[in-house]
Amino acid sequence: MALSPGNVIARGLDRLALACAAAAALGMIAIVGIIVTSVLMRKFANTPLHITEEVVGLLLSVSLFLGLPMVTLRAKHVRVALLADFLKGRLHVAIQIAALLVGIVFFLWLIVETIPWFEFAFKRNLKTETTRILLYPWMALMPLSLGLTLSIFVARLVGILDRVDDAEADIK
């Protein structure tokens, strides 16, 4: 059975979001490992890891943004649903479309803001203070993650992905 272009796009978005979520989970595991190692070294060797604060901060930022596409795809993000839950029928659909448009505009704006930020770090070879880790590889993940999240919003708007509310997602 041949897959329609919409199904291929939906499957691709799902796989990319899953890969990002897996990388976010690995980042969180690494955070725990680094902190545990630092605490043990402080206790038994009387010296913590000098990389802990910077690396944990980078991993936390990256994990947050890498988890965003999956949360958006599964519609598990925080939302204010008083009005949306109250309305039914066409008004409910109109609110959903308006929310998707707001999300699209917001993520477009964030992408536009992050690209010069990334270019600045890339051109100047910016590094962290203590450990001298290059920042731009970490920063590159933000526009990529935001772009994937934006693609999920657009796919929902054009009907490639279902428009699912939190309440409907919990039922399925």
N, C-alpha and C positions, 0 to 999 in steps of 0.2 A: 504494500500500500504506500503510495507516494504521499509525502507530507506537503502540505500547502506552505507557501512562503511565510504566512503568519505563524504557523506551527513551528517552523524552523527558527524564526525570530524569537518566539516565546521560549522555545527549548534552549536556544543560545543564551538568552537573558537569564534563564534559570540556572544554567551551568556556570555562567560567569559570576552570578551572585553567590552561588554555592562555593565556588573557588575563593571568592573574596571572604566569605564567612569562615571558610576553613583556615585561611591565612590569618584572619582576625582571632580565631580561637587559638591558633599556634602562638600568636603574639601574646595573648593573655597567659598562656602556659609559660612562655618565656619570662614574662613579668614575674610570675610567682617563683619560678626557678631562680631568677637573678636576686630577688628579694630574700628568699630563703638562704641562698648561698652567702649573700652579704651579711645577714644576721648571724649565720653560723661562723663566718670568718671573724666578725666583730667579737663574738662570744669566746671562740677558741683560739684565734690567732691575734686577737686584740687589734685587728685592722679590717675595716669593711672594704668591699670592692669600691674602687674609685669611680667606676663607670656606672654605678647603680642609678643615680638620679637622672643622668642624661639619657641613658638607654631606656630606662623605664618610662620616662616622659615621651620619648620618641615612639616606643612600642604602644603606649597608651593612645597617643594621637592617631597612629596608623590603624590600630585595632578599631577605634571608634569609627573612622571613615570607611574601613573595609567592611564593617558590619552593616553599614547603612543600606547598601543595595538589597541585602536579603531581608532586612526588616521592612523595607519599602515593598519589596516583591510579595511578602507574606502579609502585608497590611497589619503589622504588629506594632506600629509606632503609636506614640501617645497622640490622641486627638480629642478635640472638644466636640462632642456629638449631640449636644442638647438640641440644636436646631435640626441637624440631619436626622436624628432619630424621631423627631416630632413630625417631620414632613413625610408624606407618602406619595407614590406615583411620580408624575412628571416633575414636581417640585423637588423631590428627593434626587432624581437624576440630574436636574439643573444644579443643585448644590454640589453633587459629586463632580460634575464637569467644572464648575467654578473652582472647587478645591484642587482639581488636577491642574487647571490653568495657573492658579496661584503657585502650586508646587513647581511647575515648569518654569515660570518666571523667576522664582526664587533660586532654583538650581542653575539656571542660565546666568543669573547675576553672580552667584558664588563662583561659577567657573570663570567668568570674565574677571573677577577679582583675584582668583588664585593664579592665573597664568602669569601676569606680570610679577607676582610674588615669587613664583618658581623661577622665572627667567632671571630675576635679580640675584637669587641664591646661586643659580647655575653659572652666570657670567662672572661672579666674584668668588666662586669656589668656597662658599661659606661653610664653616665647620663649627662643631660644638666647642664650647670653651675648654672643658677639662680633657676630654678624650680625643678631640680633633676628628670626630666622625663627620664625613661630608653630609650636609643637610639636604641637598637637592634630590638624591634618590628617595629619601623619605617623603619629601615634599611633592614629588611627582605622583605619588599614590593618591593624593587628595583630588586633583582634577580628574584623574582616571575614575576614581570611585564616584565622584559627583556626576561625571558623564554617564556612568552606568545607571546611577539612580535617576538621572534625567531621562535616559532612554526608557526606563521602566514606566515613568510617568507618561511619556509620550505614547508608549505602547498601550497603556490603559486608556488614554484619551481616544486613540484611533480604533480601539476595539481589538487589538491583537491579544491583549491580556484582559481578563474580566475585571470590571470595576467592583471590587470587593470591599465591603465595610468591615470594621473590626467585629461587629456583632455577627455578620454573616461568616467571617473567617473562623470564628470560634465554633460555629455549628458544623462546618464541614470537616 
